[in-house]
Amino acid sequence: MALAISVHILKINVYHEELTTRVDAALRDVPGVLSSRTGSEGRTVVEIDLTYTTVSEVVAALTAAGYPATPLTDNAPLSTPFSAHTPRHCAERRSPRKAS
C-alpha cells in the first residue's frame, strides 16, 4: 500500500521547551503520525499518512492529551514535503549518500 503523506502546521498554545517535548511525545502515540516538530513559538509541523489518520484526528488526539490545537493549513497539505523543512545535515543522516 502506498503512503499518502501530508504535512500540516498546527497552532498550539505551548511556549516552553518542556511542553513542546510533551506535545511531540503525544503525537508519537497517534497511528499515522510519521513525524512532528513542535517549536516554542507555538506551532507544530506534523507529517501524517492519510491512509491511517486525518488532520482532524490528530487535532482531536492533541486536545484529548491536553494540548488544544488548530490547523493553520485549512486541512490542505503543504506543497513542500516535510524532508524539505529538515536542515540539510539532518536529511543527509537519514538517507545514505549515493556513490558518485
Backbone as CSV, one residue per row, in Angstrom:
resi,resn,N_x,N_y,N_z,CA_x,CA_y,CA_z,C_x,C_y,C_z
1,MET,0.847,-1.174,0.000,0.000,0.000,0.000,0.897,1.243,0.000
2,ALA,0.605,2.170,-0.873,1.391,3.409,-0.972,0.998,4.376,0.136
3,LEU,1.975,5.132,0.588,1.725,6.142,1.604,1.072,7.370,0.970
4,ALA,0.167,7.972,1.689,-0.434,9.244,1.283,0.030,10.277,2.300
5,ILE,1.223,10.798,2.095,1.846,11.668,3.081,1.375,13.104,2.913
6,SER,1.065,13.716,4.034,0.579,15.086,4.069,1.271,15.817,5.213
7,VAL,1.654,17.068,4.990,2.326,17.863,6.007,1.438,19.044,6.375
8,HIS,1.263,19.274,7.670,0.390,20.339,8.153,1.063,21.119,9.271
9,ILE,0.660,22.376,9.405,1.103,23.204,10.525,-0.089,23.395,11.458
10,LEU,0.132,23.141,12.734,-0.904,23.310,13.747,-0.489,24.408,14.708
11,LYS,-1.429,25.232,15.096,-1.214,26.239,16.145,-1.548,25.568,17.461
12,ILE,-0.619,25.651,18.393,-0.819,25.017,19.690,-0.265,25.958,20.755
13,ASN,-0.983,26.106,21.839,-0.613,27.088,22.855,0.390,26.536,23.856
14,VAL,1.593,26.250,23.373,2.701,25.867,24.248,3.891,26.748,23.889
15,TYR,4.515,27.272,24.907,5.613,28.206,24.680,6.834,27.886,25.523
16,HIS,6.876,26.689,26.102,8.006,26.283,26.919,8.596,25.002,26.335
17,GLU,9.899,24.895,26.351,10.595,23.743,25.751,10.093,22.413,26.301
18,GLU,9.841,22.346,27.606,9.360,21.101,28.208,8.022,20.674,27.610
19,LEU,7.134,21.642,27.386,5.826,21.314,26.819,5.931,20.913,25.355
20,THR,6.853,21.494,24.615,6.996,21.112,23.209,7.404,19.640,23.110
21,THR,8.238,19.193,24.022,8.646,17.794,24.053,7.456,16.893,24.349
22,ARG,6.589,17.326,25.245,5.399,16.542,25.594,4.419,16.459,24.433
23,VAL,4.281,17.548,23.681,3.391,17.537,22.516,3.896,16.526,21.492
24,ASP,5.185,16.557,21.199,5.744,15.606,20.241,5.614,14.171,20.735
25,ALA,5.758,13.968,22.040,5.576,12.625,22.608,4.136,12.160,22.445
26,ALA,3.178,13.054,22.649,1.761,12.697,22.466,1.471,12.351,21.008
27,LEU,2.095,13.059,20.089,1.881,12.786,18.667,2.483,11.451,18.237
28,ARG,3.557,11.015,18.889,4.157,9.716,18.549,3.180,8.570,18.791
29,ASP,2.222,8.769,19.696,1.253,7.721,20.016,0.072,7.677,19.050
30,VAL,-0.010,8.617,18.130,-1.134,8.674,17.189,-0.782,7.852,15.950
31,PRO,-1.562,6.781,15.667,-1.291,5.994,14.465,-1.359,6.881,13.213
32,GLY,-0.391,6.726,12.345,-0.367,7.511,11.116,0.481,8.762,11.186
33,VAL,0.896,9.168,12.394,1.799,10.316,12.502,3.213,9.799,12.257
34,LEU,3.828,10.300,11.203,5.164,9.854,10.823,6.243,10.646,11.539
35,SER,6.004,11.945,11.745,6.963,12.773,12.459,6.298,14.079,12.862
36,SER,6.904,14.738,13.824,6.409,16.048,14.240,7.564,16.856,14.804
37,ARG,7.382,18.153,14.737,8.376,19.061,15.314,7.605,20.247,15.887
38,THR,7.662,20.396,17.194,6.974,21.483,17.878,8.003,22.485,18.354
39,GLY,7.765,23.745,18.036,8.673,24.803,18.445,8.079,25.629,19.559
40,SER,8.935,26.353,20.248,8.478,27.163,21.368,7.684,28.386,20.918
41,GLU,7.539,28.590,19.605,6.722,29.690,19.086,5.244,29.307,19.011
42,GLY,4.910,28.084,19.427,3.518,27.666,19.467,3.005,27.059,18.173
43,ARG,3.899,26.471,17.390,3.490,25.805,16.146,4.097,24.412,16.084
44,THR,3.314,23.509,15.527,3.754,22.138,15.322,3.671,21.824,13.838
45,VAL,4.743,21.295,13.280,4.725,20.784,11.912,4.605,19.278,12.050
46,VAL,3.546,18.722,11.474,3.297,17.290,11.623,3.147,16.656,10.240
47,GLU,3.808,15.527,10.079,3.752,14.753,8.840,2.904,13.523,9.126
48,ILE,1.825,13.349,8.365,0.928,12.230,8.616,0.729,11.405,7.352
49,ASP,0.371,10.149,7.565,-0.003,9.260,6.473,-1.524,9.213,6.464
50,LEU,-2.117,9.801,5.439,-3.573,9.923,5.357,-4.296,8.593,5.177
51,THR,-3.570,7.516,4.937,-4.230,6.208,4.871,-4.561,5.697,6.270
52,TYR,-3.957,6.297,7.303,-4.180,5.860,8.678,-4.855,6.895,9.569
53,THR,-4.755,8.156,9.250,-5.330,9.191,10.112,-5.633,10.439,9.297
54,THR,-6.308,11.381,9.916,-6.619,12.661,9.290,-6.109,13.789,10.200
55,VAL,-6.091,14.980,9.655,-5.687,16.133,10.464,-6.656,16.308,11.626
56,SER,-7.935,16.116,11.384,-8.938,16.245,12.447,-8.680,15.255,13.574
57,GLU,-8.295,14.035,13.238,-7.995,13.035,14.265,-6.736,13.406,15.056
58,VAL,-5.746,13.982,14.385,-4.533,14.419,15.068,-4.863,15.550,16.040
59,VAL,-5.670,16.513,15.583,-6.092,17.622,16.441,-6.877,17.090,17.635
60,ALA,-7.771,16.145,17.400,-8.564,15.560,18.486,-7.669,14.837,19.493
61,ALA,-6.657,14.126,19.014,-5.743,13.419,19.916,-4.948,14.403,20.768
62,LEU,-4.498,15.494,20.167,-3.777,16.506,20.936,-4.676,17.161,21.978
63,THR,-5.902,17.455,21.585,-6.856,18.061,22.518,-7.127,17.117,23.690
64,ALA,-7.296,15.823,23.383,-7.526,14.831,24.441,-6.321,14.722,25.377
65,ALA,-5.123,14.968,24.843,-3.913,14.909,25.662,-3.690,16.200,26.447
66,GLY,-4.569,17.193,26.246,-4.465,18.442,26.996,-3.764,19.568,26.255
67,TYR,-3.594,19.402,24.941,-2.924,20.420,24.119,-3.818,20.800,22.944
68,PRO,-4.820,21.640,23.167,-5.716,22.020,22.073,-4.932,22.617,20.903
69,ALA,-5.274,22.178,19.700,-4.558,22.619,18.500,-5.557,23.084,17.450
70,THR,-5.081,23.953,16.577,-5.873,24.462,15.460,-5.040,24.342,14.193
71,PRO,-5.582,23.703,13.146,-4.827,23.633,11.887,-4.661,25.020,11.276
72,LEU,-3.451,25.341,10.853,-3.195,26.612,10.181,-3.179,26.451,8.671
73,THR,-3.283,25.224,8.202,-3.226,24.971,6.769,-4.588,24.610,6.191
74,ASP,-5.658,24.868,6.949,-7.028,24.623,6.483,-7.223,23.229,5.905
75,ASN,-6.648,22.235,6.557,-6.735,20.841,6.131,-6.195,20.600,4.737
76,ALA,-5.500,21.563,4.170,-4.839,21.376,2.880,-3.366,21.141,3.159
77,PRO,-2.809,20.071,2.625,-1.405,19.794,2.909,-0.494,20.862,2.330
78,LEU,0.639,21.029,2.968,1.650,21.933,2.429,2.186,21.343,1.133
79,SER,2.627,22.191,0.245,3.114,21.694,-1.032,4.530,21.138,-0.932
80,THR,5.254,21.487,0.117,6.636,21.044,0.269,6.685,19.847,1.211
81,PRO,7.337,18.758,0.822,7.443,17.605,1.714,8.187,17.973,2.994
82,PHE,7.885,17.261,4.067,8.487,17.525,5.368,10.003,17.498,5.297
83,SER,10.566,16.583,4.518,12.013,16.459,4.451,12.664,17.734,3.931
84,ALA,11.931,18.527,3.165,12.485,19.779,2.661,12.601,20.818,3.773
85,HIS,11.857,20.622,4.866,11.920,21.536,6.004,13.032,21.145,6.978
86,THR,13.655,19.998,6.726,14.688,19.487,7.602,16.030,20.085,7.211
87,PRO,16.814,20.543,8.179,18.136,21.051,7.830,18.930,20.014,7.038
88,ARG,19.754,20.479,6.120,20.471,19.591,5.213,21.271,18.522,5.946
89,HIS,21.951,18.893,7.027,22.778,17.912,7.732,21.933,16.795,8.338
90,CYS,20.694,17.088,8.730,19.808,16.054,9.271,19.311,15.142,8.158
91,ALA,18.964,15.727,7.021,18.464,14.943,5.892,19.541,13.992,5.386
92,GLU,20.805,14.429,5.418,21.887,13.571,4.953,22.062,12.359,5.857
93,ARG,21.796,12.521,7.150,21.915,11.391,8.069,20.802,10.383,7.843
94,ARG,19.643,10.854,7.385,18.508,9.955,7.191,18.658,9.081,5.970
95,SER,19.231,9.594,4.915,19.330,8.828,3.694,20.790,8.659,3.307
96,PRO,21.141,7.439,2.953,22.524,7.213,2.573,22.888,7.957,1.300
97,ARG,24.120,8.361,1.217,24.583,9.057,0.009,24.785,8.056,-1.113
98,LYS,24.503,8.507,-2.310,24.727,7.661,-3.478,26.184,7.802,-3.899
99,ALA,26.724,6.699,-4.352,28.108,6.723,-4.817,28.213,7.539,-6.084
100,SER,29.243,8.347,-6.193,29.431,9.191,-7.378,30.099,8.418,-8.479
